[in-house]
Amino acid sequence: MSSEWAQEAERQAKAITRDLIEVGRVKGFRVTYQKREARFALRAGTMTAYFSAHTYDTPRGMDWLQLRIDILLHVRRGLQLEPRDEFAPAP
């Protein structure tokens, strides 16, 4: 993925974190883009959920809206463990 795409991914991750802070109840949550692994990491305390960037890459471009929806739904559920999640303690 190009460096321009990676810059946009970092901007999107920061914007999602701002959205989470504005919601209020989810302070302490943050989203980062991990360029090397091409994934987004949702962190809350010692727990991390990963969202692969490749999952959201469509023929028409990156589906940023679906990524936001998935992250916000994950937070809303309280970071509950699901079988399809890569969920592990933060390093």
C-alpha positions as CSV (number, residue, x, y, z in Angstrom):
1,M,0.0,0.0,0.0
2,S,1.3,3.4,-0.9
3,S,2.6,6.0,1.6
4,E,-0.3,8.3,0.6
5,W,-2.7,5.5,1.6
6,A,-0.9,4.9,4.8
7,Q,-1.1,8.6,5.7
8,E,-4.9,8.5,5.0
9,A,-5.1,5.4,7.2
10,E,-3.4,7.2,10.1
11,R,-5.7,10.2,9.6
12,Q,-8.7,7.9,9.7
13,A,-7.5,6.1,12.8
14,K,-7.1,9.5,14.6
15,A,-10.5,10.5,13.5
16,I,-12.1,7.3,14.8
17,T,-10.3,7.9,18.1
18,R,-11.8,11.4,18.3
19,D,-15.2,9.9,17.6
20,L,-14.8,7.5,20.5
21,I,-13.7,10.3,22.8
22,E,-16.7,12.5,21.8
23,V,-19.0,9.6,22.7
24,G,-17.7,10.1,26.2
25,R,-18.3,6.7,27.8
26,V,-15.4,5.2,26.0
27,K,-12.5,7.3,27.2
28,G,-9.3,5.3,27.2
29,F,-10.1,3.7,23.8
30,R,-7.8,4.5,20.9
31,V,-7.3,3.4,17.4
32,T,-3.9,3.3,15.7
33,Y,-2.9,2.2,12.2
34,Q,-0.1,-0.4,12.2
35,K,1.6,0.2,8.9
36,R,3.9,-2.9,9.0
37,E,1.0,-5.3,9.6
38,A,-1.5,-3.3,7.5
39,R,-4.1,-3.4,10.3
40,F,-6.0,-1.1,12.6
41,A,-5.7,-1.7,16.3
42,L,-8.4,-0.8,18.8
43,R,-6.9,-0.5,22.2
44,A,-8.6,-0.3,25.6
45,G,-6.4,-0.8,28.6
46,T,-4.5,-4.0,28.2
47,M,-6.8,-5.4,25.5
48,T,-6.4,-5.0,21.7
49,A,-8.7,-5.9,18.8
50,Y,-7.3,-5.9,15.3
51,F,-9.0,-5.0,12.0
52,S,-7.1,-6.0,8.9
53,A,-6.9,-3.2,6.3
54,H,-7.2,-5.8,3.6
55,T,-10.6,-6.8,4.8
56,Y,-11.9,-3.3,4.0
57,D,-10.1,-2.8,0.7
58,T,-12.7,-3.1,-2.1
59,P,-12.4,-2.7,-5.9
60,R,-13.8,0.8,-5.5
61,G,-11.2,1.7,-2.8
62,M,-11.0,1.5,0.9
63,D,-14.4,1.2,2.7
64,W,-13.6,3.6,5.6
65,L,-17.3,3.8,6.6
66,Q,-17.5,0.1,7.2
67,L,-14.3,0.1,9.2
68,R,-15.7,2.8,11.5
69,I,-18.9,0.9,11.9
70,D,-17.1,-2.3,12.8
71,I,-14.9,-0.5,15.3
72,L,-17.8,1.4,16.9
73,L,-19.9,-1.8,17.1
74,H,-17.0,-3.6,18.7
75,V,-16.7,-0.8,21.3
76,R,-20.4,-0.8,21.9
77,R,-20.4,-4.5,22.7
78,G,-17.7,-3.7,25.3
79,L,-14.8,-5.4,23.5
80,Q,-16.4,-8.8,24.0
81,L,-14.4,-11.7,22.7
82,E,-15.7,-13.1,19.5
83,P,-14.4,-16.2,17.6
84,R,-13.4,-14.2,14.5
85,D,-11.5,-11.5,16.4
86,E,-7.8,-11.5,16.7
87,F,-8.0,-10.5,20.4
88,A,-5.0,-10.5,22.7
89,P,-3.4,-8.6,25.5
90,A,-1.5,-5.5,24.3
91,P,2.3,-6.0,23.9
